[in-house]
Amino acid sequence: MKRSFRLRLALLSTVLAGSALVGFSGLAWRLIYSAKISQLDTRLENQIQRFDRPLPTAGDSRDWDTNLTQDLDAEMGSEIALQILDAQGEPFYQSESWDPAFDRPSLYPPRPALSPTSDLPPPEDSNGRPPPPPPNLRPRLMTLHTADASWRVGATSFPAHQVAIATNLQGLRQDMAVIRNTFLVTIPSVLLLVAVGAWALSGSALRSVRQLTATMQQVTATDLNQRVSLSDVDIEFTALIEVFNRMLARLERSFMQASRFSADAAHELKTPLAVLQGELEQGLQQAEAGSPLQQTLSSFLEEVRRLSGIVRKLLLLSQADAGQMRLNKESINLSALLTVLVEDLDLLADDLSIQADIAPNLGVQGDRDLIAQVLQNLTSNAVKYNLSNGWIRIEARQRQGQVQITVANASNPLSKAERDRIFDRFYRGDPARTRKVDGLGLGLSLSQEIIRAHQGTLILDDTFGNQTVFILCLPNVV
């Protein structure tokens, strides 16, 4: 399974950024909640300190209650519940909103001891502010839950009475819900921006890799002089590109040496083989008919001609490898050329069923001899690798500005390994199927190089079964 490094890099960046954002949002939400609770606790403490005075008598308790509690709700900004216990722990005042769930032994801190001056107002400091309450008078703060709400409760014990104020946390929780929803909307949007940015940045970071890939795709046997420029390249990719460029330089030198050797060897063998062939033909003419000498010379001449054909093919292949195949281009009537080949097939393979569908006046621009050699090679292979009493089908037509020629024949099924190597040089397939077929495995390789030199294609069709189908395409000349 193929994986995308760029996609993984973008996803990893997004996951890391998302984790950081979620962690930061959770911490920020917690800090904001703690800060709001601290502010609320401070306000509760201030309100509780207002009750630090002796309780009124029964006659003026109503006025005391009204004067002290009438603005408590407004100052706290939320629903308030108030309870005041007298010195005996009996309720002196309890608001209607006081919930029985608040009544628990741990609500109030222990009472401080009474002193003779407990009824006197506390002394003020130099700025006119009352001093902070002693530690045993600081309110006990806690969060309590009722059946339908949560409350923040502050309670303290004065020497002569106890006071508890509870404020509803609904407003605070609504504020925190707004902040939470803001995070839930903002984080996905930010993550989307991070993902897009990470994708763009990873693409920019991999620009050198894409440039290297593009150069590698352009490298062919005839264009090994390609090099990747080191200008404006990130330092992390410099070593990789330098290694690739050095590898291309070594390949170019090795390939040029191999091509030059093949071309030189083929060229040097042409002359002695031609001389040897001429001498053998002359000796064959002078030998007595039917004599052992004539049979021997005839066998030698056949082998020399075979060697001459191999040398000629190797020379053409070396020229194709070097991009120096010489083409004597002219207008070629493929329809006429194919018609002659079909007529020859009818004579040479009379045991095979020959089917031809050739459109008239199919013209291309190319080297007549080389194109004829390709067509002869395809048709001769169709005869040699055919089944007994098999068939050959040749079709030629014009399609999308090209001339397409299809040569198909009945054959044993080709394996995937054979299909992958059928155009390799000196490859002749399964020896069990080809041991009785002459050839060296250069014909298809040379045919493909000739067609490439004509800006065309020669492929083995993907059709499976008891047939072999070659498709040849050449640019059309109207």
VOGU-3710 file (C-alpha; in Angstrom, 3 decimals, decimal comma):
1> mkrsfrlrla> 0,000/0,000/0,000  1,450/3,323/-1,068  1,666/6,097/1,513  1,999/9,825/1,022  4,833/11,386/3,006  3,381/14,831/2,390  -0,028/13,747/3,699  1,496/12,093/6,762  3,549/15,221/7,461  0,470/17,439/7,192
11> llstvlagsa> -1,607/15,095/9,367  1,127/14,843/11,984  1,429/18,636/12,110  -2,333/18,929/12,444  -2,462/16,317/15,216  0,337/18,027/17,136  -1,277/21,437/16,708  -4,668/20,000/17,650  -3,271/18,386/20,786  -1,609/21,659/21,778
21> lvgfsglawr> -4,804/23,630/21,117  -7,014/21,195/23,030  -4,579/21,147/25,957  -4,276/24,936/25,962  -8,049/25,358/25,696  -8,657/22,972/28,585  -6,053/24,727/30,727  -7,384/28,153/29,777  -10,951/27,100/30,575  -9,829/25,782/33,949
31> liysakisql> -7,860/28,943/34,769  -10,767/31,167/33,758  -13,136/29,104/35,896  -10,750/29,270/38,858  -10,368/33,039/38,421  -14,127/33,538/38,342  -14,573/31,366/41,431  -11,842/33,374/43,197  -13,603/36,634/42,329  -16,887/35,192/43,554
41> dtrlenqiqr> -15,246/34,031/46,792  -13,861/37,522/47,385  -17,287/39,034/46,924  -18,807/36,447/49,266  -16,201/37,261/51,916  -16,910/40,975/51,605  -20,642/40,398/51,929  -20,200/38,118/54,921  -18,057/40,727/56,703  -21,009/43,093/56,598
51> fdrplptagd> -22,667/40,848/59,189  -19,830/41,308/61,676  -21,930/43,137/64,270  -24,265/42,136/67,058  -27,660/40,738/66,106  -30,604/43,142/66,657  -33,265/42,573/69,237  -36,509/40,962/68,277  -38,217/44,325/67,925  -35,946/45,770/65,289
61> srdwdtnltq> -34,928/42,561/63,492  -37,183/43,375/60,590  -35,516/46,740/59,999  -32,095/45,128/60,441  -32,935/42,469/57,892  -34,275/44,980/55,425  -31,352/47,375/55,724  -28,726/44,658/55,461  -30,146/42,314/52,841  -32,196/44,454/50,486
71> dldaemgsei> -29,286/45,088/48,096  -27,516/41,728/48,560  -28,989/40,195/45,418  -28,097/43,230/43,320  -24,518/43,363/44,561  -23,845/39,667/43,995  -25,526/39,725/40,587  -27,185/36,335/41,026  -29,716/34,537/43,189  -28,763/34,614/46,888
81> alqildaqge> -29,627/32,320/49,791  -28,911/33,602/53,333  -28,911/31,933/56,742  -28,099/33,481/60,129  -27,856/31,413/63,306  -27,882/32,935/66,788  -25,543/32,089/69,644  -27,527/28,941/70,452  -27,326/27,748/66,807  -30,974/28,401/66,161
91> pfyqseswdp> -32,046/30,085/62,899  -32,301/33,826/63,458  -32,994/34,487/59,782  -33,275/32,196/56,754  -34,225/33,289/53,258  -36,843/31,460/51,237  -34,221/30,296/48,743  -32,212/28,511/51,434  -32,111/24,814/50,539  -32,029/22,100/53,219
101> afdrpslypp> -29,169/20,491/51,287  -26,944/23,307/52,588  -27,478/22,230/56,211  -24,545/20,031/57,099  -22,174/19,880/60,100  -19,167/20,956/58,053  -20,797/24,156/56,788  -19,677/26,494/59,559  -16,199/26,775/61,027  -15,808/26,585/64,835
111> rpalsptsdl> -16,953/29,633/66,814  -14,224/31,919/68,212  -14,199/32,467/71,959  -16,155/35,463/73,304  -14,108/38,350/74,661  -15,137/41,424/76,685  -14,615/43,633/73,672  -16,389/41,399/71,198  -19,288/43,797/70,925  -17,054/46,762/70,151
121> pppedsngrp> -16,410/47,639/66,509  -12,966/46,546/65,253  -10,327/49,305/65,164  -9,513/50,827/61,784  -6,053/51,219/60,266  -4,431/54,516/59,252  -6,312/54,496/55,936  -9,682/54,067/57,587  -10,064/50,415/56,470  -11,016/47,684/58,950
131> pppppnlrpr> -8,302/45,141/59,587  -8,657/41,649/58,035  -10,567/39,198/60,169  -8,618/36,796/62,309  -8,042/33,328/60,842  -10,871/31,748/62,802  -13,285/34,326/61,362  -12,357/33,752/57,693  -15,287/32,212/55,786  -15,329/28,545/54,884
141> lmtlhtadas> -15,942/28,328/51,116  -17,320/25,328/49,252  -19,464/24,332/46,286  -22,688/22,506/47,103  -25,186/20,895/44,776  -28,946/20,798/45,096  -31,420/18,869/43,004  -31,531/21,523/40,271  -28,551/23,854/40,722  -25,028/24,324/42,005
151> wrvgatsfpa> -24,214/26,967/44,644  -21,075/28,579/45,945  -21,430/28,848/49,696  -19,434/30,991/52,095  -19,970/30,540/55,820  -18,258/31,968/58,911  -18,739/31,920/62,672  -18,658/35,176/64,599  -18,438/35,070/68,429  -22,167/35,630/68,904
161> hqvaiatnlq> -23,683/34,310/65,655  -23,043/32,473/62,381  -23,676/33,630/58,816  -23,835/31,665/55,534  -24,390/33,147/52,087  -24,967/30,938/49,037  -24,922/32,313/45,503  -26,289/30,437/42,509  -23,587/29,379/39,999  -25,962/29,241/37,040
171> glrqdmavir> -24,757/32,541/35,626  -21,120/31,526/35,996  -21,777/28,180/34,358  -23,525/29,938/31,464  -20,478/32,159/31,007  -18,203/29,097/31,028  -20,506/27,337/28,544  -20,138/30,315/26,188  -16,357/30,093/26,499  -16,469/26,315/25,957
181> ntflvtipsv> -18,650/26,686/22,841  -16,302/29,360/21,548  -13,413/26,910/21,899  -15,417/24,146/20,206  -16,083/26,387/17,208  -12,656/28,019/17,077  -10,452/24,938/17,452  -11,767/23,074/14,335  -11,433/26,264/12,293  -7,876/26,767/13,498
191> lllvavgawa> -7,070/23,110/12,842  -8,383/23,437/9,294  -6,107/26,433/8,750  -3,215/24,502/10,289  -3,886/21,517/8,006  -3,984/23,722/4,906  -0,854/25,549/6,003  0,951/22,304/6,835  -0,008/20,865/3,439  1,309/23,966/1,675
201> lsgsalrsvr> 4,502/24,094/3,761  5,190/20,374/3,280  4,699/20,806/-0,452  7,163/23,675/-0,455  9,611/21,640/1,621  9,367/18,731/-0,827  9,934/20,937/-3,870  13,498/19,635/-4,208  12,217/16,045/-4,142  9,699/16,833/-6,895
211> qltatmqqvt> 12,434/18,459/-8,935  14,581/15,360/-8,460  11,658/13,126/-9,474  10,962/15,206/-12,594  14,597/14,935/-13,644  14,622/11,174/-13,043  11,514/10,811/-15,209  13,267/12,639/-18,043  16,340/10,437/-17,894  16,450/7,971/-20,777
221> atdlnqrvsl> 19,177/5,997/-22,463  19,585/8,810/-24,983  19,443/11,637/-22,453  21,700/10,720/-19,560  23,194/14,227/-19,475  20,339/15,451/-17,274  21,414/16,986/-13,951  19,505/18,468/-11,017  20,478/22,058/-10,287  21,805/22,747/-6,794
231> sdvdieftal> 20,811/26,410/-6,864  18,053/27,409/-4,454  17,982/23,951/-2,835  17,553/23,349/0,884  20,715/22,141/2,553  18,997/18,936/3,744  18,557/17,808/0,114  21,949/18,933/-1,211  23,728/15,671/-0,377  20,937/13,586/-1,962
241> ievfnrmlar> 21,017/15,619/-5,194  24,818/15,507/-5,370  24,763/11,705/-5,031  22,093/11,483/-7,759  24,069/13,731/-10,115  27,242/11,690/-9,569  25,286/8,491/-10,218  23,970/9,943/-13,500  27,500/10,926/-14,512  28,749/7,374/-13,877
251> lersfmqasr> 25,814/5,897/-15,768  26,413/8,239/-18,694  30,085/7,276/-18,919  29,337/3,554/-18,601  26,512/3,675/-21,120  28,541/5,653/-23,633  31,385/3,180/-23,309  29,043/0,208/-23,776  27,280/1,823/-26,736  30,560/2,802/-28,331
261> fsadaahelk> 31,897/-0,717/-27,861  28,782/-2,297/-29,404  28,823/0,114/-32,334  32,567/-0,320/-32,909  32,390/-4,093/-32,629  29,428/-4,344/-34,993  31,039/-1,957/-37,428  34,361/-3,807/-37,375  32,633/-7,159/-37,932  30,684/-6,000/-40,967
271> tplavlqgel> 33,625/-5,954/-43,359  35,205/-9,365/-42,539  31,758/-10,991/-42,523  30,968/-9,454/-45,897  34,300/-10,682/-47,279  33,765/-14,131/-45,778  30,257/-14,320/-47,200  31,544/-13,373/-50,664  34,298/-15,985/-50,531  31,868/-18,677/-49,424
281> eqglqqaeag> 29,403/-17,802/-52,173  32,210/-17,968/-54,732  33,479/-21,281/-53,350  29,915/-22,638/-53,315  29,568/-21,848/-57,025  32,843/-23,588/-57,857  32,168/-26,712/-55,767  30,797/-29,820/-57,399  27,036/-30,049/-57,122  25,916/-32,394/-54,350
291> splqqtlssf> 29,445/-32,940/-53,064  30,264/-32,902/-49,336  32,290/-29,714/-49,906  29,243/-27,926/-51,314  27,112/-29,006/-48,341  29,767/-27,804/-45,904  30,162/-24,458/-47,671  26,397/-24,056/-47,786  26,189/-24,622/-44,027  28,991/-22,121/-43,417
301> leevrrlsgi> 27,325/-19,558/-45,662  24,048/-19,883/-43,742  25,813/-19,267/-40,439  27,723/-16,273/-41,862  24,499/-14,744/-43,129  23,003/-15,321/-39,687  25,974/-13,586/-38,073  25,661/-10,712/-40,552  22,020/-10,281/-39,555  22,956/-10,245/-35,857
311> vrkllllsqa> 25,696/-7,673/-36,452  23,323/-5,484/-38,442  20,728/-5,616/-35,670  23,315/-4,874/-32,988  24,550/-1,900/-34,959  21,019/-0,523/-35,272  20,413/-1,060/-31,546  23,636/0,696/-30,597  22,666/3,603/-32,840  19,227/3,705/-31,222
321> dagqmrlnke> 20,768/3,673/-27,735  22,962/6,610/-28,665  20,043/8,429/-30,298  21,832/8,329/-33,630  19,631/6,014/-35,680  19,683/7,426/-39,193  16,275/7,550/-40,880  15,810/8,131/-44,586  12,296/9,473/-44,280  9,859/9,393/-47,130
331> sinlsalltv> 6,126/8,993/-47,628  5,115/5,361/-47,193  1,830/3,795/-48,256  1,334/1,326/-45,414  -1,790/-0,086/-47,010  0,190/-1,270/-50,030  3,058/-2,525/-47,872  0,719/-4,552/-45,658  -1,137/-5,944/-48,655  2,126/-7,384/-50,031
341> lvedldllad> 2,936/-8,894/-46,615  -0,476/-10,558/-46,440  0,010/-12,026/-49,905  3,387/-13,428/-48,828  1,800/-14,934/-45,729  -0,789/-16,723/-47,838  2,057/-18,418/-49,712  4,387/-19,101/-46,749  1,784/-20,191/-44,198  -0,862/-21,989/-46,178
351> dlsiqadiap> -1,837/-24,068/-43,128  -2,890/-20,924/-41,191  -6,065/-18,898/-41,524  -5,075/-15,373/-42,586  -7,538/-12,539/-41,905  -6,808/-9,004/-43,072  -8,741/-5,769/-42,602  -6,622/-2,968/-44,056  -8,024/0,505/-44,667  -6,933/2,068/-47,975
361> nlgvqgdrdl> -4,410/4,903/-48,373  -2,846/4,785/-44,926  0,212/7,000/-45,178  3,101/7,684/-42,785  6,421/9,466/-42,988  9,397/7,259/-42,222  12,201/4,991/-43,350  10,651/2,470/-45,725  13,238/-0,262/-45,166  13,088/-0,028/-41,374
371> iaqvlqnlts> 9,268/0,087/-41,252  9,139/-2,908/-43,587  11,601/-4,720/-41,320  9,334/-4,108/-38,292  6,238/-5,383/-40,115  8,093/-8,417/-41,419  9,355/-9,199/-37,923  5,826/-8,998/-36,440  4,303/-11,168/-39,136  7,143/-13,716/-39,092
381> navkynlsng> 6,781/-14,018/-35,292  3,033/-14,508/-35,766  3,843/-17,459/-38,049  6,670/-18,967/-35,934  4,839/-18,817/-32,588  1,440/-19,885/-33,936  -0,497/-22,991/-33,066  -1,081/-25,852/-35,482  -3,868/-24,909/-37,890  -4,059/-21,557/-36,120
391> wiriearqrq> -4,851/-18,097/-37,401  -3,343/-14,678/-37,993  -5,325/-11,439/-37,994  -3,928/-8,156/-39,350  -5,888/-4,925/-39,001  -4,876/-1,407/-40,034  -6,896/1,770/-39,651  -6,620/5,429/-38,840  -7,443/6,515/-35,268  -7,072/9,954/-33,698
401> gqvqitvana> -4,375/11,208/-36,022  -2,443/7,935/-35,975  -2,196/4,807/-38,055  -2,844/1,783/-35,837  -1,739/-1,660/-36,976  -2,775/-4,755/-35,005  -1,050/-8,090/-35,553  -2,664/-10,967/-33,645  -2,110/-14,700/-33,789  -3,204/-17,870/-32,024
411> snplskaerd> -0,663/-18,921/-29,406  -0,183/-20,583/-26,081  -1,002/-18,278/-23,151  1,848/-15,980/-22,117  2,667/-15,710/-18,420  3,037/-12,334/-16,758  6,812/-12,829/-16,523  6,994/-13,463/-20,279  4,859/-10,413/-21,015  7,092/-8,218/-18,851
421> rifdrfyrgd> 10,265/-9,334/-20,661  9,032/-9,852/-24,203  10,801/-6,700/-25,476  14,070/-7,446/-23,631  17,100/-8,059/-25,788  18,074/-11,700/-26,311  14,941/-12,868/-24,481  13,264/-15,829/-26,195  10,647/-16,917/-23,655  10,113/-20,394/-22,300
431> partrkvdgl> 12,722/-22,750/-23,830  10,109/-25,530/-23,909  8,037/-23,475/-26,330  10,834/-21,860/-28,360  13,480/-24,550/-28,715  12,336/-25,283/-32,285  12,062/-21,602/-33,276  15,047/-19,875/-34,849  16,113/-16,454/-33,599  18,118/-14,667/-30,934
441> glglslsqei> 15,449/-12,512/-29,295  16,561/-9,236/-30,896  13,687/-8,736/-33,348  11,053/-7,256/-31,010  13,584/-5,129/-29,154  14,907/-3,704/-32,423  11,360/-3,193/-33,756  10,407/-1,208/-30,663  13,488/1,012/-31,006  12,751/1,641/-34,695
451> irahqgtlil> 9,164/2,648/-33,928  10,331/4,909/-31,095  12,704/6,615/-33,519  9,626/7,315/-35,670  7,796/8,862/-32,621  5,450/5,877/-32,495  4,700/3,041/-30,078  4,829/-0,735/-30,220  3,185/-2,561/-27,325  1,937/-6,007/-26,366
461> ddtfgnqtvf> -1,800/-5,748/-25,803  -3,192/-6,750/-22,412  -5,489/-9,303/-24,016  -5,026/-12,659/-22,275  -5,959/-16,112/-23,492  -4,800/-18,259/-26,398  -3,624/-15,340/-28,495  -0,821/-12,770/-28,752  -1,678/-9,254/-29,916  0,823/-6,528/-30,858
471> ilclpnvv> -0,358/-2,963/-31,501  1,790/-0,577/-33,539  0,962/3,140/-33,773  2,645/5,675/-36,085  1,869/9,358/-36,706  -0,425/9,664/-39,686  0,450/11,632/-42,821  -2,681/12,849/-44,617
//
